[in-house]
Amino acid sequence: MQRTSAPSGAFLDLDALTGRTFDGVLFDMDGTLIDSMRGSLAAWHAWAAEFDVDPAALGALGGLPARRIIAELLAEHRRADALARIHDLEVAAAAEGIEVLPGAAEAFAALPANRVAIVTSCTGPLLAARLAGSGLHAPREVVCVDDVVNGKPSPDPFLLAAHRIGVDPHRCLVVEDAPAGLAAGRAAGCSTLAVGDTHHHSELEADGYAPDLAHVHFRSGPGGITVERA
């Protein structure tokens, strides 16, 4: 739930992905394509004050669906009200302060529309609010937390996304900023690319690393999609 900085000179490594081809690319949204951190942090801190939760406890739970975060922090009888409240707070916060991260729009433009999906731990209404706030055009396939029984770090969201674009998960590249999302991608059998600064480099287990998508160039051809340094 907070940003950190990657070690200087250590965060751009695409060697393990260079020369490989993929049939689909599955993008996380928050921290990967858009920056909604300011509004999200404000919403979660307001929520924590209302539900008497230490805000410091939120730090280790980034990348998990809100339902999972709340289950870690509150007794069962309080969870339904808490989940409804954070949803309302985050949707309200999405109306302002959201930015498209470097390289995101260019990545979508470079990739075939039928080989791309967003896979997010947001609900459908929160996804819509954040995309509207950012102005980023969504791909035709989107998997929200509402679409699966088990969210990240379960592989279910990425398996569903691969199915929807008609691609074998083992031929997909997952692009994520959070440990839970990368774990979900690995569990689904996908290759993984870690981006962003929401977590320290040492927390991110992935096949490749980049500060943001502006450092990555996607090429699409008859043999598939390739990834290289921009």
C-alpha positions as MATLAB code, in Angstrom:
seq = 'MQRTSAPSGAFLDLDALTGRTFDGVLFDMDGTLIDSMRGSLAAWHAWAAEFDVDPAALGALGGLPARRIIAELLAEHRRADALARIHDLEVAAAAEGIEVLPGAAEAFAALPANRVAIVTSCTGPLLAARLAGSGLHAPREVVCVDDVVNGKPSPDPFLLAAHRIGVDPHRCLVVEDAPAGLAAGRAAGCSTLAVGDTHHHSELEADGYAPDLAHVHFRSGPGGITVERA';
ca = [
       0.000    0.000    0.000;
       2.989    2.294   -0.379;
       5.587    3.137   -2.981;
       9.251    2.385   -2.610;
      12.268    2.820   -4.830;
      14.133    0.139   -6.744;
      17.885   -0.237   -6.296;
      19.814    1.912   -8.764;
      20.856    0.036  -11.912;
      19.324   -3.270  -10.790;
      15.740   -3.028  -11.938;
      16.004   -3.262  -15.733;
      16.616   -6.880  -16.707;
      14.802   -8.366  -19.681;
      17.446  -10.920  -20.630;
      15.341  -13.953  -19.702;
      12.445  -12.687  -21.847;
      14.414  -11.479  -24.864;
      14.121  -13.830  -27.830;
      11.032  -15.584  -26.469;
       7.613  -15.295  -28.093;
       4.197  -15.049  -26.467;
       0.648  -15.345  -27.727;
      -0.918  -13.013  -25.168;
      -0.067  -10.343  -22.588;
      -2.047  -10.048  -19.341;
      -1.649   -6.721  -17.541;
      -2.380   -5.891  -13.941;
      -3.889   -2.401  -13.694;
      -2.995   -0.466  -10.523;
       0.728    0.229  -10.271;
       1.272   -1.335  -13.697;
      -0.863    0.672  -16.136;
      -2.164    3.477  -13.929;
      -1.185    5.204  -10.712;
      -4.163    5.355   -8.380;
      -1.998    5.239   -5.266;
      -2.768    8.699   -3.916;
      -6.530    8.205   -3.882;
      -6.283    4.580   -2.805;
      -4.006    5.407    0.129;
      -6.344    8.179    1.260;
      -9.320    5.811    1.016;
      -7.630    3.020    2.959;
      -6.359    5.386    5.668;
      -9.850    6.829    6.099;
     -11.190    3.278    6.242;
      -8.584    2.263    8.819;
      -9.553    5.172   11.057;
     -13.244    4.265   10.808;
     -12.645    0.590   11.611;
      -9.940    1.130   14.240;
      -7.193   -0.563   12.229;
      -3.528    0.427   12.478;
      -2.643    1.876    9.027;
       0.803    0.270    9.316;
      -0.876   -3.131    9.004;
      -1.873   -2.294    5.433;
       1.700   -2.120    4.163;
       2.290   -5.847    3.780;
      -1.040   -6.506    2.033;
      -0.610   -4.586   -1.221;
      -1.773   -6.358   -4.375;
      -4.383   -8.469   -2.600;
      -8.108   -8.037   -3.234;
      -9.856   -5.849   -0.674;
     -11.764   -8.887    0.578;
      -8.493  -10.648    1.419;
      -7.046   -7.571    3.105;
     -10.107   -7.127    5.281;
     -10.176  -10.819    6.175;
      -6.633  -10.448    7.501;
      -7.514   -7.459    9.643;
     -11.065   -7.786   10.953;
     -13.282  -10.331   12.647;
     -15.771  -12.043   10.367;
     -18.857  -10.236   11.669;
     -17.369   -6.860   10.645;
     -16.166   -7.791    7.166;
     -19.267   -7.193    5.041;
     -19.710   -3.607    6.240;
     -15.975   -2.987    5.967;
     -15.829   -4.273    2.395;
     -18.786   -2.139    1.310;
     -17.220    0.917    2.928;
     -13.772    0.623    1.325;
     -15.412    0.028   -2.037;
     -17.401    3.279   -1.712;
     -14.321    5.193   -0.539;
     -12.132    3.933   -3.393;
     -14.751    4.578   -6.088;
     -15.126    8.146   -4.798;
     -11.335    8.608   -4.776;
     -11.047    7.388   -8.385;
     -12.642   10.554   -9.700;
      -9.415   12.503   -9.290;
      -5.678   12.097   -9.189;
      -5.268    9.031  -11.428;
      -2.438    9.023  -13.972;
      -1.561    6.701  -16.832;
       1.901    5.302  -16.153;
       4.700    5.741  -18.723;
       4.522    3.336  -21.643;
       1.053    1.941  -20.860;
      -0.817    3.488  -23.777;
       2.066    2.652  -26.127;
       2.035   -0.981  -24.988;
      -1.666   -1.315  -25.784;
      -1.159    0.338  -29.176;
       1.632   -2.108  -30.068;
      -0.310   -5.263  -29.213;
      -3.153   -6.999  -31.076;
      -6.453   -6.153  -29.387;
      -7.472   -9.807  -29.224;
      -4.284  -10.847  -27.415;
      -4.437   -8.461  -24.454;
      -6.373   -8.414  -21.170;
      -6.418   -6.467  -17.930;
      -6.473   -8.669  -14.822;
      -7.264   -6.675  -11.696;
      -8.171   -7.161   -8.059;
     -10.657   -4.288   -8.415;
     -14.392   -4.812   -8.574;
     -16.110   -3.974  -11.841;
     -17.408   -0.573  -10.641;
     -13.991    0.383   -9.224;
     -12.258   -0.689  -12.436;
     -14.668    1.454  -14.463;
     -14.168    4.441  -12.159;
     -10.373    4.228  -12.306;
     -10.247    3.771  -16.064;
     -12.609    6.716  -16.490;
     -10.440    8.794  -14.175;
      -7.311    7.894  -16.118;
      -8.706    8.182  -19.644;
      -6.931    4.938  -20.585;
      -8.855    2.900  -23.135;
      -9.506   -0.610  -21.811;
      -8.847   -3.693  -23.925;
     -11.852   -5.773  -24.905;
     -11.126   -8.416  -22.247;
     -10.994   -7.531  -18.557;
     -11.023   -9.880  -15.566;
     -12.122   -8.331  -12.256;
     -12.209   -9.832   -8.800;
     -15.977  -10.231   -9.316;
     -15.314  -12.766  -12.087;
     -13.494  -15.379   -9.991;
     -14.020  -17.222   -6.727;
     -10.369  -16.861   -5.722;
      -8.450  -13.670   -6.480;
      -4.703  -13.115   -6.567;
      -2.412  -14.806   -5.484;
      -4.599  -17.642   -6.766;
      -3.943  -18.363  -10.474;
      -7.668  -18.186  -11.258;
      -7.775  -14.586  -12.599;
      -4.949  -15.183  -15.079;
      -6.273  -18.582  -16.122;
      -9.639  -16.979  -16.890;
      -8.004  -14.124  -18.812;
      -5.963  -16.544  -20.924;
      -9.117  -18.536  -21.643;
     -11.018  -15.425  -22.682;
      -8.388  -14.414  -25.230;
      -8.078  -18.011  -26.398;
      -4.430  -18.517  -25.460;
      -2.588  -21.235  -23.533;
      -1.484  -19.676  -20.191;
       2.005  -21.076  -20.782;
       2.168  -18.832  -23.855;
       1.167  -15.701  -21.903;
       3.240  -12.957  -20.305;
       1.908  -11.480  -17.066;
       2.907   -7.866  -16.336;
       2.564   -7.019  -12.637;
       3.868   -4.716   -9.916;
       3.017   -6.761   -6.803;
       4.256  -10.014   -5.270;
       0.723  -11.432   -5.029;
       0.072  -10.800   -8.716;
       3.397  -12.258   -9.806;
       2.728  -15.329   -7.668;
      -0.671  -15.689   -9.342;
       0.931  -15.441  -12.773;
       3.556  -18.057  -11.962;
       0.905  -20.383  -10.521;
      -1.057  -20.040  -13.771;
       2.004  -21.160  -15.722;
       2.654  -17.752  -17.290;
       5.953  -15.965  -17.742;
       6.228  -12.808  -15.652;
       7.485   -9.239  -16.003;
       7.714   -7.101  -12.854;
       7.314   -3.345  -13.278;
       6.888   -0.265  -11.135;
       7.968    0.916   -7.721;
       5.130   -0.119   -5.435;
       7.352   -2.873   -4.006;
      11.076   -3.224   -3.547;
      12.878   -5.149   -6.265;
      13.916   -7.812   -3.760;
      10.238   -8.684   -3.119;
       9.445   -9.329   -6.776;
      10.102  -12.790   -8.188;
       9.806  -12.565  -11.969;
      11.455  -13.521  -15.245;
      12.082   -9.892  -16.157;
      12.132   -6.465  -14.507;
      11.589   -2.886  -15.700;
      10.998    0.445  -13.926;
       7.899    0.966  -16.094;
       6.505    0.051  -19.489;
       8.342    2.935  -21.170;
      11.464    0.754  -20.823;
       9.789   -2.145  -22.652;
       9.033   -2.497  -26.347;
       6.460   -5.031  -27.518;
       6.570   -6.290  -31.094;
       3.850   -8.366  -32.700;
       4.449  -10.535  -35.741;
       3.416  -13.806  -37.374;
       5.453  -15.776  -34.829;
       3.932  -14.067  -31.809;
       4.717  -11.223  -29.435;
       8.267  -10.403  -28.407;
       9.635   -8.205  -25.620;
      12.816   -6.126  -25.726;
      14.354   -3.047  -24.180;
      12.883    0.185  -25.512;
];
